[in-house]
Every structure is written in C-alpha cells, then in structure tokens.
Amino acid sequence: MNMDHEQRALEQLKQALQVHHQALEQLESALVEFEESISEGAALRLQEDGEQRARVQLLSIPQLCQELGMGKSWLYRRLRSGEIPSVRLGRTIKVRRDELEEYLQSHHHPARAQPLREEDGPPH
C-alpha cells in the first residue's frame, strides 16, 4: 500500500511539472512577442523622429532651457543679443531647431588634454 501512495505522489509531481513546463513555455513565447513589439515600436518612433526633424521644428523657451540645460535668463541674453536667432510669433518667442544646431556647432570646442572644471572658466 505504501508503494501505491508513492506511485500516486510521483505521478502528481510529474503532472505538476508538466503543467509548470507548459506555463513557462507560454511565458517565454509571450516575452518574445512583447520584445518584438517593443523593438518594432522603437523603430517606428525613430522613423517618426527623423521625419519630424526633416520639417521645420520650432522650440519654445521651456524646451530650449531643457535641451540646453540652461536657465531662462542665460537664454534670454543670447536671444536679445541675436547670438541665438529667434522668431517672434505674436508674444511668443521660438527658435528653429536647425538654427539652434548651428549655434551649438559654432560653440563646439575640441577636446582638451585636461578635463574642464567649472572654476577654470571658458577655454581661451
């Protein structure tokens, strides 16, 4: 009688393992499908970003501050001086993305042997 009990317990264990194995296979399939959908979505977003960059894109003051990592007063000084070209639409100031890119290119400094520290100030 002890042998029958062990046999039933072993059979239950086998069935449970099979169910568990099937569940893991389903989980793996779902994960693969999810990863594929994410990579397709990322590729689509990259394509949309490229298409949007091809059109003229106007950036607002908050967007510029965020992209440049600079404050409004710093940005307004460059806009007033004309250093960063801008467009006034009603009471709103906008900057074309391509003109911002040109400004950034013109202020690009080559790498230095010693890393810049904030207390060093701008390179000469």
Residue pairs with C-beta under 8 A, 6 or more apart in sequence:
53 97
56 96
56 97
56 98
57 96
57 97
57 98
58 87
58 89
58 94
58 95
58 96
58 97
59 67
59 94
59 95
59 96
59 97
59 100
60 92
60 94
61 72
61 75
61 76
61 93
64 75
64 95
64 100
65 71
65 72
65 75
67 100
68 75
75 84
78 84
78 103
79 86
79 93
79 95
83 103
84 95
84 99
84 100
84 103
85 95
85 96
85 99
85 103
86 93
86 94
86 95
87 93
87 94
87 95
87 96
88 94
109 123
112 123
116 123
